[in-house]
Amino acid sequence: MDKKPNIGARIVNFYIDGFKNMGKTGKQLWLLILIKLFIMFAIWRLVFFPNVLKTDFDSDEERSEHVIEQLTNPE
């Protein structure tokens, strides 16, 4: 009796076969997509979402007190 591989292994094999048989243009497009994702998640995070709590407060206790104060006393 043949045993089917589980669904996870079948999905992984599907993508591996797809990438192996992909043409040059498709591989270039995937490279472009990966570069865009890197820019969106790595670079934008540094530019648009700085760690304000880390720069404004010295200890974890000060950070937690500030967050609790902001949550409980909205202005």
Gaussian input, Z-matrix of N, CA and C with variables (Angstrom, degrees):
# hf/3-21g

backbone

0 1
 N
 C     1     B1
 C     2     B2     1     A1
 N     3     B3     2     A2     1     D1
 C     4     B4     3     A3     2     D2
 C     5     B5     4     A4     3     D3
 N     6     B6     5     A5     4     D4
 C     7     B7     6     A6     5     D5
 C     8     B8     7     A7     6     D6
 N     9     B9     8     A8     7     D7
 C    10    B10     9     A9     8     D8
 C    11    B11    10    A10     9     D9
 N    12    B12    11    A11    10    D10
 C    13    B13    12    A12    11    D11
 C    14    B14    13    A13    12    D12
 N    15    B15    14    A14    13    D13
 C    16    B16    15    A15    14    D14
 C    17    B17    16    A16    15    D15
 N    18    B18    17    A17    16    D16
 C    19    B19    18    A18    17    D17
 C    20    B20    19    A19    18    D18
 N    21    B21    20    A20    19    D19
 C    22    B22    21    A21    20    D20
 C    23    B23    22    A22    21    D21
 N    24    B24    23    A23    22    D22
 C    25    B25    24    A24    23    D23
 C    26    B26    25    A25    24    D24
 N    27    B27    26    A26    25    D25
 C    28    B28    27    A27    26    D26
 C    29    B29    28    A28    27    D27
 N    30    B30    29    A29    28    D28
 C    31    B31    30    A30    29    D29
 C    32    B32    31    A31    30    D30
 N    33    B33    32    A32    31    D31
 C    34    B34    33    A33    32    D32
 C    35    B35    34    A34    33    D33
 N    36    B36    35    A35    34    D34
 C    37    B37    36    A36    35    D35
 C    38    B38    37    A37    36    D36
 N    39    B39    38    A38    37    D37
 C    40    B40    39    A39    38    D38
 C    41    B41    40    A40    39    D39
 N    42    B42    41    A41    40    D40
 C    43    B43    42    A42    41    D41
 C    44    B44    43    A43    42    D42
 N    45    B45    44    A44    43    D43
 C    46    B46    45    A45    44    D44
 C    47    B47    46    A46    45    D45
 N    48    B48    47    A47    46    D46
 C    49    B49    48    A48    47    D47
 C    50    B50    49    A49    48    D48
 N    51    B51    50    A50    49    D49
 C    52    B52    51    A51    50    D50
 C    53    B53    52    A52    51    D51
 N    54    B54    53    A53    52    D52
 C    55    B55    54    A54    53    D53
 C    56    B56    55    A55    54    D54
 N    57    B57    56    A56    55    D55
 C    58    B58    57    A57    56    D56
 C    59    B59    58    A58    57    D57
 N    60    B60    59    A59    58    D58
 C    61    B61    60    A60    59    D59
 C    62    B62    61    A61    60    D60
 N    63    B63    62    A62    61    D61
 C    64    B64    63    A63    62    D62
 C    65    B65    64    A64    63    D63
 N    66    B66    65    A65    64    D64
 C    67    B67    66    A66    65    D65
 C    68    B68    67    A67    66    D66
 N    69    B69    68    A68    67    D67
 C    70    B70    69    A69    68    D68
 C    71    B71    70    A70    69    D69
 N    72    B72    71    A71    70    D70
 C    73    B73    72    A72    71    D71
 C    74    B74    73    A73    72    D72
 N    75    B75    74    A74    73    D73
 C    76    B76    75    A75    74    D74
 C    77    B77    76    A76    75    D75
 N    78    B78    77    A77    76    D76
 C    79    B79    78    A78    77    D77
 C    80    B80    79    A79    78    D78
 N    81    B81    80    A80    79    D79
 C    82    B82    81    A81    80    D80
 C    83    B83    82    A82    81    D81
 N    84    B84    83    A83    82    D82
 C    85    B85    84    A84    83    D83
 C    86    B86    85    A85    84    D84
 N    87    B87    86    A86    85    D85
 C    88    B88    87    A87    86    D86
 C    89    B89    88    A88    87    D87
 N    90    B90    89    A89    88    D88
 C    91    B91    90    A90    89    D89
 C    92    B92    91    A91    90    D90
 N    93    B93    92    A92    91    D91
 C    94    B94    93    A93    92    D92
 C    95    B95    94    A94    93    D93
 N    96    B96    95    A95    94    D94
 C    97    B97    96    A96    95    D95
 C    98    B98    97    A97    96    D96
 N    99    B99    98    A98    97    D97
 C   100   B100    99    A99    98    D98
 C   101   B101   100   A100    99    D99
 N   102   B102   101   A101   100   D100
 C   103   B103   102   A102   101   D101
 C   104   B104   103   A103   102   D102
 N   105   B105   104   A104   103   D103
 C   106   B106   105   A105   104   D104
 C   107   B107   106   A106   105   D105
 N   108   B108   107   A107   106   D106
 C   109   B109   108   A108   107   D107
 C   110   B110   109   A109   108   D108
 N   111   B111   110   A110   109   D109
 C   112   B112   111   A111   110   D110
 C   113   B113   112   A112   111   D111
 N   114   B114   113   A113   112   D112
 C   115   B115   114   A114   113   D113
 C   116   B116   115   A115   114   D114
 N   117   B117   116   A116   115   D115
 C   118   B118   117   A117   116   D116
 C   119   B119   118   A118   117   D117
 N   120   B120   119   A119   118   D118
 C   121   B121   120   A120   119   D119
 C   122   B122   121   A121   120   D120
 N   123   B123   122   A122   121   D121
 C   124   B124   123   A123   122   D122
 C   125   B125   124   A124   123   D123
 N   126   B126   125   A125   124   D124
 C   127   B127   126   A126   125   D125
 C   128   B128   127   A127   126   D126
 N   129   B129   128   A128   127   D127
 C   130   B130   129   A129   128   D128
 C   131   B131   130   A130   129   D129
 N   132   B132   131   A131   130   D130
 C   133   B133   132   A132   131   D131
 C   134   B134   133   A133   132   D132
 N   135   B135   134   A134   133   D133
 C   136   B136   135   A135   134   D134
 C   137   B137   136   A136   135   D135
 N   138   B138   137   A137   136   D136
 C   139   B139   138   A138   137   D137
 C   140   B140   139   A139   138   D138
 N   141   B141   140   A140   139   D139
 C   142   B142   141   A141   140   D140
 C   143   B143   142   A142   141   D141
 N   144   B144   143   A143   142   D142
 C   145   B145   144   A144   143   D143
 C   146   B146   145   A145   144   D144
 N   147   B147   146   A146   145   D145
 C   148   B148   147   A147   146   D146
 C   149   B149   148   A148   147   D147
 N   150   B150   149   A149   148   D148
 C   151   B151   150   A150   149   D149
 C   152   B152   151   A151   150   D150
 N   153   B153   152   A152   151   D151
 C   154   B154   153   A153   152   D152
 C   155   B155   154   A154   153   D153
 N   156   B156   155   A155   154   D154
 C   157   B157   156   A156   155   D155
 C   158   B158   157   A157   156   D156
 N   159   B159   158   A158   157   D157
 C   160   B160   159   A159   158   D158
 C   161   B161   160   A160   159   D159
 N   162   B162   161   A161   160   D160
 C   163   B163   162   A162   161   D161
 C   164   B164   163   A163   162   D162
 N   165   B165   164   A164   163   D163
 C   166   B166   165   A165   164   D164
 C   167   B167   166   A166   165   D165
 N   168   B168   167   A167   166   D166
 C   169   B169   168   A168   167   D167
 C   170   B170   169   A169   168   D168
 N   171   B171   170   A170   169   D169
 C   172   B172   171   A171   170   D170
 C   173   B173   172   A172   171   D171
 N   174   B174   173   A173   172   D172
 C   175   B175   174   A174   173   D173
 C   176   B176   175   A175   174   D174
 N   177   B177   176   A176   175   D175
 C   178   B178   177   A177   176   D176
 C   179   B179   178   A178   177   D177
 N   180   B180   179   A179   178   D178
 C   181   B181   180   A180   179   D179
 C   182   B182   181   A181   180   D180
 N   183   B183   182   A182   181   D181
 C   184   B184   183   A183   182   D182
 C   185   B185   184   A184   183   D183
 N   186   B186   185   A185   184   D184
 C   187   B187   186   A186   185   D185
 C   188   B188   187   A187   186   D186
 N   189   B189   188   A188   187   D187
 C   190   B190   189   A189   188   D188
 C   191   B191   190   A190   189   D189
 N   192   B192   191   A191   190   D190
 C   193   B193   192   A192   191   D191
 C   194   B194   193   A193   192   D192
 N   195   B195   194   A194   193   D193
 C   196   B196   195   A195   194   D194
 C   197   B197   196   A196   195   D195
 N   198   B198   197   A197   196   D196
 C   199   B199   198   A198   197   D197
 C   200   B200   199   A199   198   D198
 N   201   B201   200   A200   199   D199
 C   202   B202   201   A201   200   D200
 C   203   B203   202   A202   201   D201
 N   204   B204   203   A203   202   D202
 C   205   B205   204   A204   203   D203
 C   206   B206   205   A205   204   D204
 N   207   B207   206   A206   205   D205
 C   208   B208   207   A207   206   D206
 C   209   B209   208   A208   207   D207
 N   210   B210   209   A209   208   D208
 C   211   B211   210   A210   209   D209
 C   212   B212   211   A211   210   D210
 N   213   B213   212   A212   211   D211
 C   214   B214   213   A213   212   D212
 C   215   B215   214   A214   213   D213
 N   216   B216   215   A215   214   D214
 C   217   B217   216   A216   215   D215
 C   218   B218   217   A217   216   D216
 N   219   B219   218   A218   217   D217
 C   220   B220   219   A219   218   D218
 C   221   B221   220   A220   219   D219
 N   222   B222   221   A221   220   D220
 C   223   B223   222   A222   221   D221
 C   224   B224   223   A223   222   D222

   B1=1.4410
   B2=1.5280
   B3=1.3369
   B4=1.4646
   B5=1.5183
   B6=1.3214
   B7=1.4591
   B8=1.5263
   B9=1.3316
   B10=1.4616
   B11=1.5264
   B12=1.3564
   B13=1.4660
   B14=1.5309
   B15=1.3061
   B16=1.4642
   B17=1.5234
   B18=1.3076
   B19=1.4582
   B20=1.5276
   B21=1.3166
   B22=1.4689
   B23=1.5187
   B24=1.3165
   B25=1.4629
   B26=1.5249
   B27=1.3261
   B28=1.4671
   B29=1.5231
   B30=1.3305
   B31=1.4630
   B32=1.5205
   B33=1.3319
   B34=1.4645
   B35=1.5181
   B36=1.3249
   B37=1.4702
   B38=1.5285
   B39=1.3156
   B40=1.4594
   B41=1.5287
   B42=1.3187
   B43=1.4604
   B44=1.5309
   B45=1.3107
   B46=1.4693
   B47=1.5282
   B48=1.3212
   B49=1.4670
   B50=1.5283
   B51=1.3150
   B52=1.4593
   B53=1.5165
   B54=1.3267
   B55=1.4609
   B56=1.5325
   B57=1.3283
   B58=1.4657
   B59=1.5207
   B60=1.3288
   B61=1.4569
   B62=1.5260
   B63=1.3255
   B64=1.4572
   B65=1.5292
   B66=1.3108
   B67=1.4532
   B68=1.5219
   B69=1.3249
   B70=1.4637
   B71=1.5244
   B72=1.3389
   B73=1.4618
   B74=1.5231
   B75=1.3114
   B76=1.4661
   B77=1.5128
   B78=1.3274
   B79=1.4631
   B80=1.5263
   B81=1.3475
   B82=1.4610
   B83=1.5214
   B84=1.3282
   B85=1.4573
   B86=1.5247
   B87=1.3350
   B88=1.4635
   B89=1.5273
   B90=1.3234
   B91=1.4547
   B92=1.5199
   B93=1.3294
   B94=1.4561
   B95=1.5253
   B96=1.3173
   B97=1.4674
   B98=1.5260
   B99=1.3189
   B100=1.4682
   B101=1.5218
   B102=1.3171
   B103=1.4679
   B104=1.5239
   B105=1.3325
   B106=1.4671
   B107=1.5301
   B108=1.3290
   B109=1.4620
   B110=1.5164
   B111=1.3302
   B112=1.4609
   B113=1.5187
   B114=1.3206
   B115=1.4675
   B116=1.5258
   B117=1.3127
   B118=1.4599
   B119=1.5242
   B120=1.3166
   B121=1.4594
   B122=1.5221
   B123=1.3033
   B124=1.4648
   B125=1.5180
   B126=1.3033
   B127=1.4536
   B128=1.5221
   B129=1.3217
   B130=1.4595
   B131=1.5088
   B132=1.3262
   B133=1.4609
   B134=1.5207
   B135=1.3164
   B136=1.4620
   B137=1.5259
   B138=1.3316
   B139=1.4591
   B140=1.5216
   B141=1.3236
   B142=1.4588
   B143=1.5220
   B144=1.3149
   B145=1.4589
   B146=1.5285
   B147=1.3213
   B148=1.4660
   B149=1.5290
   B150=1.3084
   B151=1.4526
   B152=1.5236
   B153=1.3316
   B154=1.4553
   B155=1.5305
   B156=1.3148
   B157=1.4607
   B158=1.5262
   B159=1.3173
   B160=1.4678
   B161=1.5330
   B162=1.3311
   B163=1.4628
   B164=1.5207
   B165=1.3379
   B166=1.4615
   B167=1.5260
   B168=1.3192
   B169=1.4674
   B170=1.5220
   B171=1.3408
   B172=1.4613
   B173=1.5300
   B174=1.3130
   B175=1.4655
   B176=1.5295
   B177=1.3169
   B178=1.4698
   B179=1.5217
   B180=1.3072
   B181=1.4634
   B182=1.5273
   B183=1.3294
   B184=1.4677
   B185=1.5278
   B186=1.3170
   B187=1.4652
   B188=1.5241
   B189=1.3279
   B190=1.4624
   B191=1.5250
   B192=1.3263
   B193=1.4743
   B194=1.5259
   B195=1.3210
   B196=1.4637
   B197=1.5249
   B198=1.3288
   B199=1.4613
   B200=1.5181
   B201=1.3074
   B202=1.4699
   B203=1.5177
   B204=1.3237
   B205=1.4624
   B206=1.5263
   B207=1.3114
   B208=1.4767
   B209=1.5288
   B210=1.3020
   B211=1.4605
   B212=1.5168
   B213=1.3214
   B214=1.4596
   B215=1.5215
   B216=1.3222
   B217=1.4652
   B218=1.5256
   B219=1.3263
   B220=1.4694
   B221=1.5188
   B222=1.3006
   B223=1.4622
   B224=1.4878
   A1=108.70
   A2=116.00
   A3=120.26
   A4=110.04
   A5=113.71
   A6=119.22
   A7=108.16
   A8=116.76
   A9=120.93
   A10=109.38
   A11=117.38
   A12=118.86
   A13=109.33
   A14=115.47
   A15=118.86
   A16=110.38
   A17=116.77
   A18=122.63
   A19=111.52
   A20=118.40
   A21=121.21
   A22=111.96
   A23=116.80
   A24=120.53
   A25=110.80
   A26=117.38
   A27=120.25
   A28=110.94
   A29=117.82
   A30=120.79
   A31=110.46
   A32=117.19
   A33=121.21
   A34=110.42
   A35=117.56
   A36=121.45
   A37=111.32
   A38=116.88
   A39=121.15
   A40=110.82
   A41=117.09
   A42=120.54
   A43=112.01
   A44=117.49
   A45=120.28
   A46=110.08
   A47=116.76
   A48=120.10
   A49=110.95
   A50=116.65
   A51=120.36
   A52=112.01
   A53=117.37
   A54=120.26
   A55=111.75
   A56=117.15
   A57=119.53
   A58=111.45
   A59=116.96
   A60=121.72
   A61=113.11
   A62=117.53
   A63=121.19
   A64=110.62
   A65=115.74
   A66=120.74
   A67=111.94
   A68=115.33
   A69=121.01
   A70=111.69
   A71=117.48
   A72=121.14
   A73=111.00
   A74=116.76
   A75=119.80
   A76=112.25
   A77=117.30
   A78=120.65
   A79=111.06
   A80=116.78
   A81=120.06
   A82=110.88
   A83=116.73
   A84=119.68
   A85=111.42
   A86=117.76
   A87=120.20
   A88=111.11
   A89=117.42
   A90=120.61
   A91=110.29
   A92=117.16
   A93=121.59
   A94=111.14
   A95=116.99
   A96=121.33
   A97=110.49
   A98=117.86
   A99=120.97
   A100=111.47
   A101=117.86
   A102=120.91
   A103=109.82
   A104=116.96
   A105=120.11
   A106=111.36
   A107=117.69
   A108=120.20
   A109=111.24
   A110=117.03
   A111=120.21
   A112=110.16
   A113=117.26
   A114=120.49
   A115=110.33
   A116=116.71
   A117=119.19
   A118=112.48
   A119=117.70
   A120=119.20
   A121=113.62
   A122=119.27
   A123=120.49
   A124=112.01
   A125=117.11
   A126=120.98
   A127=111.21
   A128=117.56
   A129=119.73
   A130=112.08
   A131=117.37
   A132=120.11
   A133=110.78
   A134=115.98
   A135=119.90
   A136=112.02
   A137=116.98
   A138=121.07
   A139=112.09
   A140=117.64
   A141=120.89
   A142=114.91
   A143=118.12
   A144=120.41
   A145=110.77
   A146=117.96
   A147=118.97
   A148=110.44
   A149=115.96
   A150=121.51
   A151=108.69
   A152=115.86
   A153=121.86
   A154=111.17
   A155=117.01
   A156=119.55
   A157=111.02
   A158=117.19
   A159=120.86
   A160=110.89
   A161=117.21
   A162=119.96
   A163=112.53
   A164=117.89
   A165=120.28
   A166=113.88
   A167=117.91
   A168=120.79
   A169=109.62
   A170=115.19
   A171=120.53
   A172=113.87
   A173=117.92
   A174=119.27
   A175=110.65
   A176=114.88
   A177=120.63
   A178=110.94
   A179=116.29
   A180=120.05
   A181=110.75
   A182=117.15
   A183=120.62
   A184=110.77
   A185=116.75
   A186=120.56
   A187=110.81
   A188=116.60
   A189=119.94
   A190=110.75
   A191=118.24
   A192=120.59
   A193=110.67
   A194=116.89
   A195=120.21
   A196=111.03
   A197=117.36
   A198=120.76
   A199=110.58
   A200=117.57
   A201=121.05
   A202=110.31
   A203=117.36
   A204=121.15
   A205=110.87
   A206=117.24
   A207=120.89
   A208=110.82
   A209=118.29
   A210=121.22
   A211=112.13
   A212=117.29
   A213=119.98
   A214=113.73
   A215=118.30
   A216=122.15
   A217=110.88
   A218=117.75
   A219=118.33
   A220=111.06
   A221=115.94
   A222=119.79
   A223=111.67
   D1=129.94
   D2=178.55
   D3=-79.67
   D4=136.50
   D5=178.31
   D6=-102.88
   D7=124.46
   D8=178.28
   D9=-75.62
   D10=140.76
   D11=173.84
   D12=-66.64
   D13=154.81
   D14=-177.91
   D15=-66.24
   D16=169.13
   D17=-174.08
   D18=-62.71
   D19=-36.99
   D20=179.14
   D21=-63.52
   D22=-44.41
   D23=179.42
   D24=-66.50
   D25=-37.02
   D26=178.71
   D27=-66.66
   D28=-38.37
   D29=178.46
   D30=-66.77
   D31=-44.10
   D32=178.75
   D33=-61.31
   D34=-45.26
   D35=178.78
   D36=-62.84
   D37=-36.71
   D38=177.60
   D39=-59.21
   D40=-47.94
   D41=-178.79
   D42=-70.98
   D43=-38.43
   D44=178.25
   D45=-61.94
   D46=-46.40
   D47=178.33
   D48=-62.98
   D49=-39.46
   D50=179.77
   D51=-63.32
   D52=-43.45
   D53=179.98
   D54=-70.89
   D55=-33.79
   D56=178.12
   D57=-65.21
   D58=-37.66
   D59=-175.70
   D60=-92.48
   D61=4.22
   D62=-177.36
   D63=-76.75
   D64=146.39
   D65=178.96
   D66=-78.11
   D67=177.96
   D68=-177.37
   D69=-63.72
   D70=-41.53
   D71=-179.53
   D72=-63.28
   D73=-42.19
   D74=178.79
   D75=-62.70
   D76=-40.17
   D77=178.68
   D78=-66.63
   D79=-37.02
   D80=177.40
   D81=-66.50
   D82=-38.63
   D83=177.88
   D84=-65.30
   D85=-40.10
   D86=176.95
   D87=-64.75
   D88=-36.94
   D89=176.13
   D90=-62.71
   D91=-42.14
   D92=177.33
   D93=-62.15
   D94=-42.01
   D95=178.28
   D96=-62.58
   D97=-44.24
   D98=-179.66
   D99=-65.64
   D100=-37.69
   D101=177.25
   D102=-64.90
   D103=-43.93
   D104=178.51
   D105=-61.99
   D106=-41.61
   D107=178.41
   D108=-63.79
   D109=-40.17
   D110=177.30
   D111=-60.97
   D112=-45.29
   D113=179.59
   D114=-62.37
   D115=-44.95
   D116=-177.40
   D117=-64.24
   D118=-43.68
   D119=-173.14
   D120=-90.44
   D121=-31.56
   D122=-176.68
   D123=-93.24
   D124=-52.90
   D125=-175.11
   D126=-73.46
   D127=-47.80
   D128=-179.28
   D129=-61.59
   D130=-33.82
   D131=179.09
   D132=-61.78
   D133=-41.36
   D134=179.63
   D135=-68.81
   D136=-36.71
   D137=-175.38
   D138=-81.68
   D139=-48.04
   D140=-171.68
   D141=-96.62
   D142=-16.37
   D143=-177.05
   D144=-129.09
   D145=65.86
   D146=178.88
   D147=-68.84
   D148=155.77
   D149=-178.75
   D150=-84.67
   D151=84.97
   D152=-174.89
   D153=-65.81
   D154=-39.84
   D155=-179.10
   D156=-62.64
   D157=-36.52
   D158=-179.07
   D159=-68.19
   D160=-35.11
   D161=-177.44
   D162=-84.98
   D163=-30.53
   D164=-175.59
   D165=-87.93
   D166=-22.23
   D167=-175.97
   D168=-127.71
   D169=146.75
   D170=-174.48
   D171=-89.15
   D172=-31.83
   D173=-174.92
   D174=-124.97
   D175=164.23
   D176=177.44
   D177=-64.81
   D178=-34.06
   D179=-179.99
   D180=-64.22
   D181=-44.48
   D182=177.91
   D183=-62.90
   D184=-40.48
   D185=178.90
   D186=-63.11
   D187=-46.34
   D188=-178.15
   D189=-65.66
   D190=-38.82
   D191=177.64
   D192=-63.12
   D193=-41.12
   D194=179.22
   D195=-64.15
   D196=-43.80
   D197=-179.64
   D198=-64.59
   D199=-44.91
   D200=178.84
   D201=-61.52
   D202=-42.54
   D203=178.93
   D204=-62.28
   D205=-42.05
   D206=-179.70
   D207=-68.22
   D208=-33.99
   D209=-179.24
   D210=-76.75
   D211=-35.52
   D212=-175.05
   D213=-91.70
   D214=-21.84
   D215=-179.30
   D216=-122.36
   D217=70.41
   D218=178.93
   D219=-68.67
   D220=142.45
   D221=-178.26
   D222=-106.46

